[in-house]
Amino acid sequence: MNSLLRSLKILVLRVGASISERFLGGNRSKPDASKPIIVEWYLAHPGGRGQRLFIFLPGRRDRASDFVRHGFITMTQSRIQSLDCVAVDATIGYYLDASVATRLQAEIIEPARRLGYREIWLVGVSMGGLGALFHEREYPGEANGLILLAPFLGNDLKLFAEIDAAGGAIPWARGQPAAVAAPKKGDFQRELWRFLGRMQTDQQSQLQIWLAYGDADRLVPGIERLKAILPAERVLKLKGGHTWEVWTSGFEEILAKIDWPADTPI
């Protein structure tokens, strides 16, 4: 179990029902490690596969099917030629047992590469955005891009003040140890921001990160500190809160901004 995910589990157990119900609520059942993670595939061309794949990760109270219900699959495939989609039922249980990154890599991304996908993007809403970042931390370079829609990045205001006092996440991270072998209770957010502060300097040339969120989102304190270290042209701030309406609009705008080269089925 890696230290970042382990410390998330410690944090959730420590604060108990308060954060579990308010933020990490929904389906909290422990996943069965003996069974594959549930996924829903949507191929652009029946009988063939494209060269590009989008992997959708849901929020805390959402399921894979919600991406269909809110039009994400249709929107994506109508704009990007020969793009396949897979929506993943990565519920809170995969976060609590610290398996979300390894399950994504072993059960979806590695098989997708073997099938011939040359470009793989992770699209995460809320908790799913956190999952996309967890994967990038554990498997840097495996994803070609991240689209983060109102990602949960912590809520420790004292930590945010510390980051601000250092001049932002990048200079703050330079003054922190690279990793904590045995994180203490509550270290989840600090360890997350150590990674975020180093991520853009280490991987800026390889990884595209796009961010969209609402100006009234309750997660704004963390999101705007991530915004500060991303290229301004890859950040969208919309009117609204922590809702699918905002995420749908933001996702549509991001798709329109990216220059997608022509593609052919495999």
C-alpha positions as CSV (number, residue, x, y, z in Angstrom):
1,M,0.0,0.0,0.0
2,N,1.7,3.3,-1.0
3,S,2.1,6.0,1.6
4,L,-0.2,8.6,0.0
5,L,-3.2,6.2,-0.2
6,R,-2.4,4.7,3.2
7,S,-2.5,8.1,4.8
8,L,-5.8,8.9,3.1
9,K,-7.3,5.7,4.7
10,I,-5.9,6.8,8.1
11,L,-7.5,10.2,7.7
12,V,-10.9,8.8,6.8
13,L,-10.8,6.3,9.7
14,R,-9.7,9.0,12.1
15,V,-12.4,11.6,11.3
16,G,-15.0,8.9,10.9
17,A,-18.6,9.6,9.9
18,S,-18.1,13.4,9.5
19,I,-15.9,13.3,6.4
20,S,-17.2,10.0,5.3
21,E,-20.8,11.2,5.0
22,R,-20.0,14.8,4.0
23,F,-17.3,14.2,1.4
24,L,-16.5,10.5,0.9
25,G,-20.1,9.4,1.2
26,G,-22.0,7.1,-1.1
27,N,-21.0,3.5,-1.7
28,R,-18.3,2.8,0.8
29,S,-18.3,-1.0,0.5
30,K,-14.9,-2.6,0.3
31,P,-14.3,-3.9,-3.2
32,D,-13.7,-7.6,-3.8
33,A,-10.1,-7.9,-4.8
34,S,-10.8,-11.2,-6.4
35,K,-13.1,-9.7,-9.0
36,P,-12.3,-7.2,-11.8
37,I,-13.3,-3.6,-11.3
38,I,-16.6,-2.9,-13.0
39,V,-16.2,-1.0,-16.3
40,E,-18.5,0.2,-19.1
41,W,-16.9,0.3,-22.6
42,Y,-18.1,2.6,-25.4
43,L,-16.3,1.9,-28.7
44,A,-16.4,4.6,-31.4
45,H,-16.3,1.9,-34.1
46,P,-18.0,-1.5,-33.3
47,G,-15.6,-4.3,-34.2
48,G,-12.6,-2.0,-34.1
49,R,-10.7,0.2,-31.7
50,G,-9.3,3.7,-31.9
51,Q,-5.8,4.9,-31.1
52,R,-7.0,7.1,-28.2
53,L,-8.8,6.2,-25.0
54,F,-10.6,8.2,-22.3
55,I,-11.0,6.7,-18.9
56,F,-13.7,8.3,-16.8
57,L,-13.5,8.2,-13.0
58,P,-16.7,9.1,-11.0
59,G,-17.2,11.2,-7.9
60,R,-18.0,10.1,-4.4
61,R,-21.7,9.5,-4.9
62,D,-21.6,8.7,-8.6
63,R,-21.2,5.6,-10.7
64,A,-19.8,4.9,-14.1
65,S,-23.2,5.1,-15.7
66,D,-23.5,8.8,-14.7
67,F,-21.1,9.8,-17.4
68,V,-23.5,8.4,-19.9
69,R,-26.5,10.0,-18.2
70,H,-24.8,13.4,-18.3
71,G,-23.8,13.1,-21.9
72,F,-20.0,12.8,-21.5
73,I,-19.6,9.8,-23.8
74,T,-21.7,11.2,-26.6
75,M,-20.0,14.6,-26.3
76,T,-16.5,13.1,-26.4
77,Q,-17.1,10.8,-29.4
78,S,-18.9,13.4,-31.4
79,R,-16.0,15.8,-31.1
80,I,-12.9,13.5,-31.3
81,Q,-12.5,11.1,-34.2
82,S,-12.0,7.4,-33.4
83,L,-11.9,7.8,-29.6
84,D,-13.0,5.0,-27.3
85,C,-14.3,5.5,-23.8
86,V,-14.4,3.4,-20.6
87,A,-16.3,4.5,-17.5
88,V,-14.9,2.9,-14.3
89,D,-17.0,2.1,-11.2
90,A,-14.2,3.2,-9.0
91,T,-16.2,3.7,-5.8
92,I,-14.9,4.9,-2.4
93,G,-13.9,1.4,-1.4
94,Y,-11.0,1.4,-3.9
95,Y,-9.7,4.6,-2.2
96,L,-10.1,3.2,1.3
97,D,-8.2,0.0,0.6
98,A,-5.6,2.1,-1.4
99,S,-6.0,0.1,-4.6
100,V,-7.5,2.6,-7.0
101,A,-4.2,3.4,-8.7
102,T,-3.0,-0.2,-9.0
103,R,-6.4,-1.5,-10.2
104,L,-6.6,1.2,-12.9
105,Q,-3.1,0.4,-14.1
106,A,-3.3,-3.4,-14.0
107,E,-6.9,-3.9,-15.1
108,I,-7.4,-1.0,-17.6
109,I,-4.3,0.9,-18.7
110,E,-1.9,-2.0,-19.2
111,P,-4.4,-4.1,-21.2
112,A,-5.3,-1.0,-23.2
113,R,-1.7,-0.4,-24.2
114,R,-1.5,-4.1,-25.3
115,L,-4.6,-3.5,-27.4
116,G,-2.8,-0.7,-29.3
117,Y,-4.0,2.5,-27.6
118,R,-1.3,5.1,-28.1
119,E,-2.9,7.9,-26.1
120,I,-4.7,7.5,-22.8
121,W,-6.4,10.3,-20.8
122,L,-7.9,10.1,-17.4
123,V,-11.0,12.2,-16.8
124,G,-12.1,12.6,-13.1
125,V,-14.9,14.5,-11.4
126,S,-14.5,15.4,-7.7
127,M,-13.1,12.2,-6.0
128,G,-12.3,10.9,-9.4
129,G,-10.0,13.8,-10.0
130,L,-8.1,12.8,-6.9
131,G,-8.0,9.2,-8.2
132,A,-6.5,10.4,-11.5
133,L,-3.8,12.2,-9.5
134,F,-3.1,9.2,-7.4
135,H,-2.5,7.2,-10.5
136,E,-0.2,9.8,-11.9
137,R,1.8,9.8,-8.7
138,E,2.2,6.0,-8.7
139,Y,2.6,5.5,-12.5
140,P,4.1,8.7,-13.9
141,G,4.0,9.0,-17.7
142,E,1.4,6.2,-18.1
143,A,-1.4,8.7,-18.9
144,N,-0.9,11.3,-21.6
145,G,-3.3,13.8,-20.1
146,L,-5.6,14.5,-17.1
147,I,-8.9,16.4,-17.2
148,L,-9.8,17.3,-13.7
149,L,-13.3,18.6,-13.0
150,A,-13.5,20.1,-9.5
151,P,-11.0,17.6,-8.0
152,F,-10.9,17.1,-4.2
153,L,-7.4,18.3,-3.1
154,G,-7.9,18.6,0.6
155,N,-9.5,21.0,3.0
156,D,-6.7,21.8,5.5
157,L,-6.8,25.6,5.7
158,K,-3.7,25.7,7.9
159,L,-1.8,23.7,5.2
160,F,-3.1,26.1,2.5
161,A,-1.9,29.1,4.6
162,E,1.5,27.4,4.9
163,I,1.6,26.9,1.1
164,D,0.7,30.5,0.5
165,A,3.3,31.7,2.9
166,A,6.0,29.8,1.0
167,G,4.9,31.5,-2.3
168,G,2.8,28.6,-3.7
169,A,2.8,24.8,-4.0
170,I,6.1,24.6,-6.0
171,P,8.4,26.5,-3.6
172,W,6.6,24.9,-0.6
173,A,7.2,21.4,-2.0
174,R,10.9,22.2,-2.5
175,G,11.2,22.6,1.2
176,Q,9.5,19.4,2.1
177,P,10.9,15.8,2.2
178,A,10.2,13.9,-1.1
179,A,8.1,11.3,0.7
180,V,7.2,10.0,4.1
181,A,7.8,6.3,4.6
182,A,5.2,6.0,7.5
183,P,2.8,8.9,7.3
184,K,1.2,10.1,10.5
185,K,-2.5,10.6,11.0
186,G,-3.6,13.6,9.0
187,D,-0.6,13.5,6.6
188,F,-2.7,12.6,3.6
189,Q,-3.1,16.2,2.5
190,R,0.4,17.3,3.1
191,E,1.7,14.3,1.1
192,L,-0.7,15.1,-1.7
193,W,0.6,18.6,-2.0
194,R,4.2,17.5,-1.9
195,F,3.4,15.5,-5.0
196,L,1.4,18.3,-6.7
197,G,4.2,20.9,-6.0
198,R,6.7,18.6,-7.8
199,M,4.5,17.2,-10.5
200,Q,4.5,20.1,-12.9
201,T,8.3,20.7,-12.6
202,D,9.1,17.0,-13.0
203,Q,6.6,16.2,-15.8
204,Q,5.4,19.4,-17.4
205,S,6.7,18.5,-20.9
206,Q,5.1,15.1,-20.9
207,L,1.7,15.5,-19.3
208,Q,-1.2,17.8,-20.2
209,I,-3.4,18.7,-17.2
210,W,-6.6,20.6,-17.7
211,L,-8.8,21.9,-14.9
212,A,-12.4,23.2,-14.7
213,Y,-14.5,24.1,-11.7
214,G,-17.2,26.4,-10.5
215,D,-16.6,29.7,-8.7
216,A,-19.0,28.7,-5.9
217,D,-17.6,25.2,-5.5
218,R,-16.9,24.2,-1.9
219,L,-13.6,22.8,-2.9
220,V,-12.3,26.1,-4.3
221,P,-9.5,26.6,-1.7
222,G,-7.6,23.5,-2.8
223,I,-8.5,23.9,-6.5
224,E,-7.3,27.5,-6.8
225,R,-3.9,26.5,-5.3
226,L,-3.6,23.9,-8.1
227,K,-4.7,26.5,-10.6
228,A,-1.8,28.6,-9.6
229,I,0.7,26.1,-10.8
230,L,-1.0,25.2,-14.1
231,P,-0.8,27.0,-17.4
232,A,-3.5,29.7,-17.4
233,E,-4.8,28.6,-20.8
234,R,-5.6,25.1,-19.3
235,V,-7.8,26.3,-16.5
236,L,-11.5,27.2,-16.8
237,K,-13.4,28.9,-14.0
238,L,-17.2,28.8,-14.5
239,K,-20.2,30.1,-12.7
240,G,-21.7,27.5,-10.3
241,G,-21.0,25.0,-7.6
242,H,-20.0,21.4,-7.2
243,T,-22.5,20.1,-9.8
244,W,-22.7,18.0,-12.9
245,E,-24.0,21.1,-14.8
246,V,-20.7,22.8,-14.2
247,W,-18.6,19.8,-15.0
248,T,-20.4,19.1,-18.2
249,S,-19.9,22.7,-19.4
250,G,-16.3,22.7,-18.4
251,F,-15.6,19.3,-20.0
252,E,-17.2,20.5,-23.3
253,E,-15.0,23.7,-23.3
254,I,-11.9,21.7,-22.6
255,L,-12.6,19.3,-25.5
256,A,-13.0,22.3,-27.8
257,K,-9.7,23.8,-26.7
258,I,-7.5,20.8,-27.3
259,D,-6.1,20.2,-30.8
260,W,-7.0,16.6,-31.5
261,P,-5.1,15.1,-34.5
262,A,-7.0,12.9,-37.0
263,D,-7.0,9.3,-36.0
264,T,-7.8,5.9,-37.6
265,P,-9.2,2.7,-36.0
266,I,-6.7,0.0,-35.0
